[in-house]
Amino acid sequence: MRRSTHPLAGLLRRLLGRNRRSEAGDTLIEILVTITVLGGCAVALIVTFATAITTSADHRNLVTNATVLRNIEQAAYYQLALQPTPLFTACATTTDYSSINYGAPTGYSVTMPASPGIQYWNATTNAFDASCPAANAPQLITLNVTNPNGSNAPTQFVVDGVGILQTPVTVTAVTPSSASQGTSNLLLTVTGTGFQAGATVSFPSSSLITVPTPGTATFVSSTTLDVFVNVAATSPPASYDVFVTNPLSSPTSSTSPLFTVDASTPTGMHVNKMVANIADPVVDDPDENATSGWDAWDTITVVSGSGAPLAGVVINGTWSLTTIGTYTTTCTTDATGTCTVYDGWRDALHNVTTTFTISSSMSTNPATGGLVLNGNTYNPSLNAPSSIVISAP
């Protein structure tokens, strides 16, 4: 039995075997097949071309970003290690390196993230971690670079502190530069160069000037430390050197005595300052209302005859109000030599001007004397002022 020919087979024979010299034209089916084949080829070429362009752009961005990252790393490293004035700081924090100029191109931004922050090489564990074991321990610096399209790329490099000349430690000034015997909790600001996080402040043992808790100096920057000190009542009046000790280092002394202990003058205790404060209605106070109630405070500072703030002074004084007369009140000064008295009576009292006056009595009785502190003598003539007037708001 003869097998019938498939229609497509005949079509292909005609397409491939036709005598092209014949004047017979192409059929519509032949034209459509040709257009379809050519269209598929065109689409394939367009897709291939677009893919090539996209891949080329991606590779270009990768190369650009890699170059930017490398340049930023080098810029930071050279500033940290470049002699003779490297920015490298022993046991540094990210704040110490905030002045680095990364030279990032337009559209790029660089940050030194607080986490993981700066890590330090630990020779015991053979790893970088957050604890600084030695002043010149190598540091692992982490940077986060954001490119113009918003993508982030972290990069890390190590700077070795060994062999880097450190900024010399100097102690150039303290503020305030003096205090009287018996002054406690005095805030000193120490300035100089080369301070490190964890630095401590101290004085010669003969000065009897102490830090309440050793090691409590606050590291503000490589040029500034804050610390609270106590000056003993028996501290010898004189000028003393100030010492700063960086971690794992020896103490560095100021080149000249910077802090002076003045002899305390127990006579002449007096009011050095009064500061008035008022407040509008306190709506949850049962003795006030929203139309006429207000509160008055008088903050009083007491000093010794030599000007040192005095703690533990009992202050007695009187509030004078034109509508009802007077009433007395008292307070006791804190470590800064200050305390506050309060006027908060009924609304009827607050529609007028009120005055607080320190008692002029020189009695040593805490209940009756104007200013009372054992070992000190009150001199009311030195009060500046003795009273303060507070007007209704």
C-alpha positions as CSV (number, residue, x, y, z in Angstrom):
1,M,0.0,0.0,0.0
2,R,1.4,3.4,-0.9
3,R,1.8,5.8,2.0
4,S,0.4,9.3,1.5
5,T,2.7,12.3,1.6
6,H,2.4,14.7,4.5
7,P,1.3,18.2,3.3
8,L,4.3,19.9,5.0
9,A,6.7,17.6,3.2
10,G,5.4,18.7,-0.1
11,L,5.7,22.3,0.9
12,L,9.3,21.9,1.9
13,R,10.1,20.2,-1.4
14,R,8.6,23.0,-3.3
15,L,10.5,25.6,-1.2
16,L,13.8,23.9,-1.4
17,G,13.6,22.2,-4.8
18,R,11.9,25.0,-6.8
19,N,13.6,26.2,-9.9
20,R,14.3,29.8,-8.8
21,R,14.5,30.8,-12.5
22,S,10.8,30.0,-12.7
23,E,8.5,33.0,-13.0
24,A,6.1,31.4,-10.5
25,G,5.7,33.5,-7.3
26,D,5.9,32.5,-3.7
27,T,2.7,31.5,-2.0
28,L,1.2,33.4,1.0
29,I,2.1,30.5,3.3
30,E,5.7,30.7,2.2
31,I,5.9,34.5,2.8
32,L,4.3,34.1,6.3
33,V,6.8,31.3,7.2
34,T,9.7,33.5,6.1
35,I,8.5,36.5,8.1
36,T,8.0,34.3,11.2
37,V,11.5,32.9,10.9
38,L,13.1,36.4,10.4
39,G,11.0,37.8,13.3
40,G,12.3,35.1,15.6
41,C,15.8,35.8,14.6
42,A,15.3,39.6,15.2
43,V,13.9,39.0,18.7
44,A,16.8,36.7,19.6
45,L,19.3,39.4,18.4
46,I,17.5,42.1,20.4
47,V,17.4,40.0,23.6
48,T,21.1,39.1,23.1
49,F,22.1,42.7,22.6
50,A,20.1,44.0,25.6
51,T,21.6,41.2,27.8
52,A,25.0,42.2,26.7
53,I,24.4,45.9,27.5
54,T,23.0,45.1,31.0
55,T,25.9,42.7,31.8
56,S,28.4,45.3,30.6
57,A,26.7,48.0,32.9
58,D,26.7,45.6,35.9
59,H,30.4,44.8,35.3
60,R,31.2,48.5,35.0
61,N,29.4,49.3,38.3
62,L,31.2,46.4,40.0
63,V,34.5,47.6,38.8
64,T,33.7,51.2,39.8
65,N,32.5,50.3,43.2
66,A,35.6,48.1,43.8
67,T,37.8,51.0,42.8
68,V,36.0,53.4,45.1
69,L,36.2,51.0,48.0
70,R,39.9,50.5,47.5
71,N,40.5,54.3,47.3
72,I,38.4,54.9,50.4
73,E,40.4,52.2,52.3
74,Q,43.7,53.7,51.2
75,A,42.6,57.2,52.1
76,A,41.6,56.1,55.6
77,Y,44.6,53.9,56.2
78,Y,47.1,56.6,55.1
79,Q,45.6,59.2,57.5
80,L,45.7,56.7,60.4
81,A,49.2,55.6,59.8
82,L,51.0,58.4,57.9
83,Q,53.9,59.9,59.9
84,P,54.7,62.2,61.5
85,T,51.1,63.0,62.6
86,P,49.0,59.8,62.3
87,L,45.4,59.9,63.5
88,F,45.9,56.4,65.0
89,T,44.7,56.5,68.6
90,A,45.4,53.7,71.0
91,C,42.2,51.8,72.0
92,A,40.3,54.2,69.8
93,T,36.5,54.4,69.4
94,T,34.7,55.4,66.2
95,T,34.4,58.9,67.7
96,D,38.2,59.3,67.7
97,Y,38.2,58.8,64.0
98,S,35.3,61.1,63.0
99,S,37.8,63.5,61.4
100,I,39.0,61.1,58.7
101,N,38.5,62.5,55.2
102,Y,37.6,59.5,53.0
103,G,37.6,61.4,49.7
104,A,34.5,59.6,48.5
105,P,33.3,60.6,45.0
106,T,30.0,62.5,44.5
107,G,27.1,60.3,45.3
108,Y,29.0,58.0,47.7
109,S,28.8,58.2,51.5
110,V,31.0,56.6,54.1
111,T,30.3,55.7,57.7
112,M,32.2,53.9,60.5
113,P,29.3,52.0,62.1
114,A,29.1,51.8,65.9
115,S,28.4,48.1,65.5
116,P,30.8,46.2,65.3
117,G,32.8,49.4,65.9
118,I,36.5,49.2,66.1
119,Q,37.9,45.8,67.1
120,Y,41.4,45.0,68.5
121,W,43.8,42.1,68.0
122,N,43.9,39.8,71.0
123,A,47.2,37.8,70.9
124,T,45.7,35.4,73.5
125,T,42.7,34.4,71.4
126,N,44.3,35.1,68.0
127,A,41.3,37.1,67.0
128,F,39.8,40.6,66.8
129,D,37.3,41.5,69.5
130,A,35.8,44.5,71.3
131,S,38.3,44.5,74.2
132,C,41.5,46.5,73.8
133,P,44.3,44.5,75.3
134,A,47.2,46.9,74.7
135,A,47.8,50.5,73.8
136,N,49.2,49.7,70.4
137,A,47.1,46.7,69.5
138,P,46.3,46.4,65.8
139,Q,42.8,47.6,65.0
140,L,40.2,46.2,62.6
141,I,38.4,49.1,61.0
142,T,35.0,48.6,59.4
143,L,33.6,51.0,56.9
144,N,30.1,51.1,55.3
145,V,30.0,52.6,51.8
146,T,26.8,53.6,50.2
147,N,26.8,54.1,46.4
148,P,24.6,56.4,44.3
149,N,21.9,53.8,43.8
150,G,21.5,53.2,47.5
151,S,23.3,49.9,47.8
152,N,25.6,49.3,50.8
153,A,29.0,47.6,50.7
154,P,31.0,47.0,53.8
155,T,34.8,47.0,53.7
156,Q,37.4,46.3,56.4
157,F,41.2,46.9,56.8
158,V,43.7,46.6,59.6
159,V,45.9,49.4,60.9
160,D,48.9,48.3,63.1
161,G,49.7,50.6,66.0
162,V,53.2,49.2,66.5
163,G,55.8,51.7,65.4
164,I,53.3,54.5,65.0
165,L,54.4,57.6,66.9
166,Q,51.6,58.4,69.4
167,T,50.4,62.0,70.1
168,P,52.4,62.9,73.3
169,V,50.4,63.2,76.5
170,T,50.4,66.8,77.9
171,V,48.4,68.3,80.7
172,T,48.0,72.0,80.0
173,A,45.1,73.4,82.1
174,V,42.3,72.6,84.6
175,T,39.1,74.5,85.1
176,P,38.4,75.7,87.8
177,S,42.0,76.2,88.7
178,S,41.5,76.5,92.5
179,A,39.2,75.5,95.4
180,S,39.1,75.9,99.1
181,Q,39.9,73.3,101.7
182,G,36.9,71.1,102.4
183,T,35.5,71.4,98.9
184,S,33.7,68.1,97.8
185,N,32.4,66.8,94.5
186,L,34.1,69.6,92.5
187,L,33.9,69.0,88.7
188,L,37.3,69.6,87.1
189,T,37.8,69.8,83.4
190,V,41.3,68.8,82.4
191,T,42.7,69.8,79.0
192,G,45.8,68.7,77.1
193,T,46.7,66.2,74.3
194,G,47.0,62.5,73.8
195,F,44.3,61.5,76.2
196,Q,42.8,58.0,75.7
197,A,39.5,56.4,76.7
198,G,40.0,55.0,80.2
199,A,42.5,57.7,81.2
200,T,42.5,58.6,84.9
201,V,43.3,61.9,86.8
202,S,45.3,62.1,90.0
203,F,47.2,64.5,92.3
204,P,50.3,64.2,94.5
205,S,49.4,62.2,97.6
206,S,50.6,65.1,99.8
207,S,47.8,67.3,98.4
208,L,45.0,65.2,100.0
209,I,43.0,65.8,96.8
210,T,41.2,62.6,95.8
211,V,38.9,61.2,93.2
212,P,35.8,59.7,94.9
213,T,36.1,56.5,92.9
214,P,39.4,55.9,91.1
215,G,39.0,55.6,87.3
216,T,35.8,57.6,87.1
217,A,37.3,60.3,84.8
218,T,35.0,60.9,81.9
219,F,36.7,60.7,78.5
220,V,35.3,63.6,76.4
221,S,38.0,63.7,73.7
222,S,41.7,63.2,73.2
223,T,42.1,66.7,74.6
224,T,39.5,66.8,77.4
225,L,38.7,64.8,80.5
226,D,36.1,65.5,83.2
227,V,36.5,64.3,86.8
228,F,35.0,65.0,90.2
229,V,37.5,65.6,93.0
230,N,37.4,66.1,96.8
231,V,39.7,68.5,98.5
232,A,40.2,67.5,102.2
233,A,39.6,70.0,104.9
234,T,43.2,69.4,106.0
235,S,44.6,69.7,102.4
236,P,47.8,71.9,102.6
237,P,47.2,75.3,100.9
238,A,49.5,75.2,97.8
239,S,49.6,74.7,94.0
240,Y,49.8,71.1,92.8
241,D,50.7,69.2,89.6
242,V,47.9,67.3,87.8
243,F,48.6,63.8,86.5
244,V,46.9,62.0,83.6
245,T,47.5,58.2,83.2
246,N,46.4,56.5,80.0
247,P,45.6,52.8,80.0
248,L,48.8,50.6,80.1
249,S,50.9,53.8,80.5
250,S,52.8,55.7,83.2
251,P,51.4,58.9,84.7
252,T,52.1,62.1,82.9
253,S,52.5,65.2,85.0
254,S,51.6,68.8,84.0
255,T,54.7,70.8,83.3
256,S,53.8,73.2,86.1
257,P,51.4,73.2,89.1
258,L,47.9,73.9,87.7
259,F,45.5,73.4,90.6
260,T,45.6,75.5,93.8
261,V,44.2,74.7,97.2
262,D,43.1,77.8,99.1
263,A,42.9,78.1,102.8
264,S,39.3,77.8,104.0
265,T,38.0,80.8,105.8
266,P,35.4,79.5,108.3
267,T,34.4,83.0,109.2
268,G,32.3,84.9,106.7
269,M,29.9,82.2,105.6
270,H,27.2,83.9,103.6
271,V,24.7,83.8,100.8
272,N,26.4,84.1,97.4
273,K,23.4,83.9,95.1
274,M,19.6,83.7,94.9
275,V,17.8,82.6,91.8
276,A,14.0,83.0,91.4
277,N,11.8,80.6,89.5
278,I,8.0,80.6,89.0
279,A,5.6,78.2,87.5
280,D,2.1,78.5,86.1
281,P,-0.8,76.6,87.6
282,V,-0.2,73.1,88.8
283,V,-3.6,71.7,88.1
284,D,-3.3,68.6,90.3
285,D,-2.4,70.7,93.3
286,P,-5.6,70.9,95.5
287,D,-4.7,74.4,96.8
288,E,-4.6,75.9,93.3
289,N,-6.9,76.4,90.4
290,A,-6.4,77.2,86.7
291,T,-7.1,80.9,87.0
292,S,-4.9,82.2,89.7
293,G,-2.6,79.5,91.1
294,W,1.2,79.7,90.6
295,D,4.3,78.5,92.4
296,A,7.5,80.3,93.5
297,W,11.0,78.9,94.2
298,D,14.1,80.5,95.5
299,T,17.4,78.6,94.9
300,I,20.1,79.8,97.3
301,T,23.8,79.2,97.1
302,V,26.0,79.5,100.3
303,V,29.8,79.8,100.3
304,S,32.5,80.1,102.9
305,G,34.5,83.2,103.6
306,S,37.0,82.0,101.0
307,G,34.3,81.5,98.4
308,A,34.0,77.7,98.5
309,P,30.5,76.1,98.2
310,L,29.4,74.7,101.5
311,A,27.4,71.5,101.9
312,G,25.1,70.8,104.9
313,V,24.3,74.5,105.7
314,V,20.9,74.9,107.3
315,I,19.1,78.0,105.9
316,N,16.3,79.7,107.7
317,G,14.2,82.4,106.0
318,T,10.8,84.0,105.8
319,W,8.2,84.3,103.0
320,S,6.4,87.7,103.2
321,L,3.0,88.0,101.5
322,T,1.0,91.2,101.6
323,T,-2.4,89.5,102.2
324,I,-1.7,87.3,105.2
325,G,1.7,88.3,106.6
326,T,4.7,85.9,106.8
327,Y,5.7,82.3,107.3
328,T,9.1,80.7,107.8
329,T,10.7,77.8,105.9
330,T,14.1,76.1,105.8
331,C,16.3,74.0,103.6
332,T,19.8,72.4,103.7
333,T,22.5,72.8,101.0
334,D,23.7,69.9,98.9
335,A,27.3,69.2,97.7
336,T,27.1,72.2,95.4
337,G,26.2,74.5,98.2
338,T,22.7,75.1,97.0
339,C,19.1,74.3,98.2
340,T,15.7,75.6,97.3
341,V,12.7,77.0,99.3
342,Y,9.2,76.8,98.0
343,D,6.2,79.0,98.2
344,G,3.0,77.1,97.3
345,W,0.2,78.3,99.5
346,R,-3.5,78.8,98.7
347,D,-4.6,80.7,95.6
348,A,-5.3,83.8,97.6
349,L,-1.7,84.1,98.4
350,H,-0.5,83.8,94.8
351,N,-2.2,86.8,93.4
352,V,0.4,89.0,95.0
353,T,4.1,89.6,95.1
354,T,6.0,87.4,97.5
355,T,9.5,88.0,99.0
356,F,11.9,85.6,100.6
357,T,14.4,86.9,103.1
358,I,17.3,85.1,104.8
359,S,17.3,85.5,108.6
360,S,20.0,87.7,109.9
361,S,20.3,85.8,113.2
362,M,23.8,84.5,113.9
363,S,22.6,81.8,116.3
364,T,24.2,78.4,116.0
365,N,20.8,76.8,116.6
366,P,19.7,75.1,113.3
367,A,16.1,76.1,114.1
368,T,16.7,79.8,114.5
369,G,20.0,80.8,112.9
370,G,20.0,82.4,109.4
371,L,22.9,80.1,108.2
372,V,24.1,77.3,110.4
373,L,27.0,74.9,109.8
374,N,29.3,73.5,112.5
375,G,32.8,75.1,112.3
376,N,31.6,78.1,110.2
377,T,30.6,81.5,111.3
378,Y,27.7,83.3,109.6
379,N,28.3,86.9,108.5
380,P,25.0,88.3,107.2
381,S,26.6,91.6,106.1
382,L,28.3,89.6,103.2
383,N,25.0,88.2,101.9
384,A,24.6,89.1,98.2
385,P,21.7,89.4,98.3
386,S,19.8,88.7,101.6
387,S,16.3,88.7,100.0
388,I,14.6,88.2,96.6
389,V,11.3,89.5,95.3
390,I,9.2,87.2,93.1
391,S,6.2,88.6,91.3
392,A,3.0,86.7,90.2
393,P,3.3,85.7,86.5
